């Protein structure tokens, strides 16, 4: 870990934080902090924020190339930015505009950018796991050293696709890194209240998938652990699992005040903000402030682009949908 790498990791986290802060404000009707003012809420549909979890996508995706693949979750802005997607097209998608990644029809939970290997966010818990496993099987059939990074939350380990996906990956020695972003909340329920046993890593190990547990708020620890696991995968070692313990600062969605959480515990947790922890280690305040300004400027430009972007044409409603053959829906 040198200064250049440390600053690059911080830059990725700062870009994610700036994007989500702006998206949250836009979902409530104002983004004055970014040099713009909106008359109404412009983010279309539910907005699931990953504030406080930025170290996980930053640390993992720093090891991925553009030809490596990634699947995400309903809380996927950080993964998408860290993989190289463009914030302006992401913001256009959130605003429901035609120039968004999905033509404005997918919204926050369904952004995808195949050009950078981002196979898509997913509104269904654990649904990205079988997609990632299928992609990894295709990569193994093709040969080469490309890998898949599969992100999911702690709630996903209690659903069937987790067992099915890890089993298939282990049986076929697939090049995939499973990343459990354990923010300790499954929607509005504390995960520990409905998850038996020792958690994601223990379950993976029981099925023959080695891995590591890491402080998910320490971007340098995530970077180190992910680098080791991905090196083993690229060398033909088969699947691995990274269990990153982090914390979801915001509510389940942007309009959720999360009053169900213990206030004292919440205050203790947010003191371990990943950007603050990284800044303390880097100790270059002038450079870090410049990175922050750059990130906010980039997001301000994305907001302006999204606000000015055109709406989808009405006929676009009839594209990218299944035709059952009857044709009546075309009327």
C-alpha positions in Angstrom: 0.0 0.0 0.0 1.6 3.2 -1.2 0.4 6.8 -1.2 -0.9 6.6 -4.8 -3.0 3.5 -4.1 -4.3 4.9 -0.8 -5.4 8.1 -2.4 -7.0 6.1 -5.3 -9.0 4.1 -2.8 -10.1 7.3 -0.9 -11.1 8.9 -4.3 -13.4 5.9 -5.1 -15.1 6.2 -1.7 -15.4 10.0 -2.0 -17.1 9.6 -5.4 -19.5 7.0 -4.0 -20.4 9.2 -1.0 -20.9 12.3 -3.1 -23.1 10.5 -5.6 -25.3 9.0 -2.9 -25.5 12.2 -0.9 -26.7 14.0 -4.0 -29.1 11.2 -4.9 -30.6 11.3 -1.4 -31.2 15.0 -1.6 -32.6 14.8 -5.1 -35.1 12.2 -3.8 -36.3 14.7 -1.3 -36.4 17.7 -3.7 -33.2 19.7 -3.2 -29.5 19.5 -3.8 -28.3 22.9 -2.7 -25.1 21.5 -1.3 -24.1 20.6 -4.9 -24.8 24.0 -6.4 -28.3 23.1 -7.7 -31.8 23.6 -6.6 -34.7 21.3 -7.7 -38.3 22.2 -7.4 -39.4 18.7 -6.7 -38.1 15.2 -6.0 -36.6 14.0 -9.2 -35.3 10.5 -8.3 -37.8 8.0 -9.5 -38.7 4.9 -7.5 -37.1 3.5 -4.3 -33.6 4.6 -3.4 -31.4 2.3 -1.3 -28.3 4.0 -0.1 -25.0 2.3 0.8 -23.7 5.2 2.9 -21.1 3.9 5.4 -20.3 0.8 3.2 -18.0 2.5 0.7 -14.8 0.7 1.7 -16.1 -2.7 0.5 -16.7 -1.9 -3.2 -13.6 0.4 -3.3 -11.3 -2.2 -1.8 -12.6 -5.1 -3.9 -13.0 -3.4 -7.2 -9.5 -1.9 -7.1 -8.4 -5.4 -8.1 -10.8 -5.9 -11.0 -10.2 -5.1 -14.6 -12.7 -4.0 -17.1 -13.1 -7.5 -18.5 -13.8 -8.9 -15.0 -17.5 -9.1 -14.2 -19.6 -8.0 -11.3 -23.1 -8.5 -10.0 -24.7 -6.2 -7.5 -27.7 -5.8 -5.2 -30.6 -3.3 -4.7 -28.0 -1.2 -2.8 -25.6 -1.1 -5.7 -24.5 2.5 -6.5 -21.1 1.9 -4.8 -20.4 -1.3 -6.7 -21.4 0.4 -10.0 -19.2 3.4 -9.6 -16.3 1.4 -8.3 -16.5 -0.8 -11.4 -16.2 2.2 -13.7 -19.7 3.2 -14.7 -20.3 6.9 -15.4 -22.1 8.9 -12.7 -23.9 11.1 -15.1 -25.6 8.1 -16.8 -26.3 6.6 -13.4 -28.0 9.9 -12.3 -30.0 10.0 -15.5 -31.3 6.6 -14.7 -32.3 7.6 -11.2 -34.1 10.6 -12.7 -36.0 8.3 -15.1 -34.4 10.0 -18.2 -33.8 8.5 -21.6 -30.0 8.8 -21.4 -29.9 6.6 -18.3 -28.2 3.2 -18.5 -31.6 1.5 -18.8 -33.3 4.3 -20.7 -34.9 5.5 -17.5 -36.9 2.4 -17.0 -34.8 0.6 -14.5 -34.1 3.1 -11.8 -31.8 2.7 -8.9 -32.2 -1.0 -8.4 -31.5 -2.1 -12.0 -28.6 -0.1 -13.3 -26.3 -2.2 -15.5 -23.3 -1.3 -17.7 -22.0 -4.3 -19.6 -19.2 -2.2 -21.2 -17.4 -2.1 -17.8 -18.4 -5.6 -16.8 -21.2 -4.5 -14.4 -23.9 -7.1 -15.1 -26.6 -5.3 -13.1 -28.0 -4.4 -9.8 -31.0 -6.5 -8.7 -34.1 -5.7 -6.8 -34.5 -9.3 -5.5 -32.4 -10.3 -2.5 -29.8 -13.0 -3.4 -30.9 -13.0 -7.1 -27.5 -11.8 -8.3 -25.8 -14.9 -6.9 -27.0 -17.4 -9.6 -26.4 -14.8 -12.3 -22.8 -14.4 -11.1 -22.3 -18.2 -10.9 -23.6 -18.6 -14.4 -21.2 -15.8 -15.6 -18.3 -17.5 -13.8 -19.1 -20.8 -15.4 -19.0 -19.1 -18.8 -15.6 -17.5 -18.0 -14.2 -20.9 -17.0 -15.4 -22.4 -20.3 -13.7 -19.6 -22.2 -10.5 -19.9 -20.3 -8.3 -17.1 -19.2 -7.9 -15.3 -15.8 -11.0 -13.2 -15.6 -13.2 -13.5 -12.5 -16.6 -12.5 -11.2 -17.2 -10.5 -8.0 -20.6 -11.2 -6.6 -21.9 -8.8 -4.0 -24.8 -9.5 -1.7 -26.0 -8.6 1.8 -26.2 -10.5 5.0 -29.9 -11.1 4.5 -29.1 -13.0 1.3 -27.3 -15.8 3.2 -30.7 -17.0 4.5 -32.1 -17.5 1.0 -31.8 -20.5 -1.2 -29.7 -19.0 -4.0 -26.8 -18.6 -1.5 -26.5 -22.3 -0.9 -27.2 -23.2 -4.5 -24.7 -20.7 -5.9 -21.9 -21.6 -3.5 -22.5 -25.3 -4.0 -22.3 -25.0 -7.8 -19.3 -22.8 -7.7 -17.4 -25.2 -5.4 -18.3 -28.3 -7.4 -17.1 -26.7 -10.6 -14.2 -24.7 -9.1 -15.5 -21.5 -10.7 -13.5 -18.2 -10.7 -15.8 -16.2 -8.5 -15.4 -14.1 -5.3 -18.5 -14.0 -3.2 -18.6 -10.8 -1.2 -21.0 -10.6 1.7 -21.5 -7.0 2.6 -22.7 -7.6 6.2 -24.2 -4.3 7.2 -26.1 -6.1 10.0 -29.5 -5.1 8.9 -31.9 -7.0 6.7 -34.3 -4.2 5.7 -35.7 -3.2 9.1 -34.7 -6.2 11.1 -31.4 -6.8 12.9 -29.7 -9.7 11.1 -28.5 -11.3 14.3 -32.1 -11.9 15.3 -32.9 -14.2 12.3 -29.5 -15.7 11.3 -28.4 -18.9 13.1 -24.8 -20.0 13.5 -21.6 -18.1 12.9 -22.7 -16.4 9.6 -21.6 -16.2 6.0 -18.0 -17.3 6.2 -18.8 -20.4 8.4 -21.5 -21.4 6.0 -19.2 -21.0 3.0 -16.4 -23.0 4.7 -18.8 -25.8 5.5 -19.5 -26.2 1.8 -15.9 -26.1 0.8 -15.5 -22.4 -0.1 -12.5 -20.9 1.8 -12.5 -17.2 2.6 -11.7 -14.4 5.0 -13.5 -12.1 7.4 -12.5 -8.5 7.4 -13.4 -5.1 8.9 -15.5 -3.7 6.1 -15.0 -0.1 7.2 -11.3 -0.3 6.8 -10.7 0.1 3.0 -7.0 -0.9 3.4 -8.0 -4.2 5.1 -10.6 -4.9 2.5 -8.1 -4.2 -0.3 -5.6 -6.5 1.2 -8.0 -9.4 1.9 -9.7 -9.1 -1.5 -6.4 -9.0 -3.3 -5.2 -12.2 -1.6 -8.5 -14.0 -2.3 -8.6 -12.9 -5.9 -5.0 -13.9 -6.6 -5.9 -17.4 -5.4 -9.0 -17.5 -7.6 -7.0 -16.3 -10.7 -4.5 -19.1 -10.1 -7.2 -21.7 -10.4 -8.1 -22.1 -6.7 -11.8 -22.0 -7.2 -14.3 -19.8 -5.4 -13.6 -17.7 -2.3 -15.8 -15.7 0.0 -15.0 -12.4 1.6 -17.2 -11.6 4.7 -16.9 -7.8 5.2 -18.5 -6.5 8.4 -19.7 -3.0 7.9 -22.6 -0.8 8.9 -25.6 0.8 7.0 -25.7 4.4 8.1 -29.0 5.3 6.4 -32.4 3.6 6.7 -33.5 0.8 4.4 -34.6 3.4 1.8 -33.9 7.1 1.6 -37.2 8.0 3.3 -36.7 5.6 6.1 -35.7 7.4 9.3 -34.6 4.0 10.9 -36.2 4.8 14.2 -36.1 1.1 15.0 -32.3 1.3 15.7 -30.8 2.0 19.1 -29.6 5.6 19.0 -26.5 5.1 21.2 -25.3 2.2 19.1 -25.9 4.1 15.9 -23.8 7.0 17.1 -20.9 4.6 18.0 -21.1 3.0 14.6 -21.0 6.1 12.6 -17.8 7.2 14.4 -16.1 4.5 12.3 -17.0 6.2 9.0 -14.7 4.5 6.4 -13.8 7.9 4.8 -12.7 9.3 8.2 -10.7 6.1 9.1 -8.9 6.3 5.7 -8.2 10.0 6.1 -6.6 9.4 9.5 -4.3 6.8 7.9 -3.4 8.8 4.8 -2.9 12.1 6.8 -2.7 14.3 3.7 -5.5 16.8 4.4 -4.9 19.1 1.4 -5.0 16.3 -1.1 -8.0 14.7 0.5 -9.9 18.0 0.4 -9.1 18.4 -3.2 -10.4 14.8 -3.9 -13.6 15.7 -2.1 -14.1 18.9 -4.2 -13.4 16.9 -7.3 -16.0 14.3 -6.4 -18.6 16.9 -5.5 -18.0 18.7 -8.8 -18.4 15.5 -10.8 -21.7 14.8 -9.1 -22.9 18.4 -9.6 -22.3 17.9 -13.3 -24.1 14.6 -13.2 -27.1 16.3 -11.5 -27.2 19.0 -14.2 -27.0 16.5 -17.0 -29.8 14.4 -15.5 -32.0 17.5 -14.9 -31.5 18.6 -18.5 -31.8 15.1 -20.1 -34.9 14.2 -22.2 -37.7 12.0 -21.0 -38.1 8.6 -22.7 -40.4 8.6 -25.8 -43.8 7.0 -25.0 -43.1 4.3 -27.6 -40.1 3.2 -25.5 -42.6 1.6 -23.1 -43.1 -1.2 -25.6 -39.4 -2.1 -26.0 -37.4 -4.4 -23.8 -40.6 -6.3 -22.8 -41.7 -9.8 -23.5 -44.1 -10.3 -26.5 -46.5 -13.1 -25.7 -47.6 -13.2 -29.3 -51.1 -11.9 -28.9 -50.1 -8.3 -29.6 -53.0 -6.8 -27.7 -50.7 -4.9 -25.4 -49.4 -2.9 -28.3 -52.6 -0.9 -28.7 
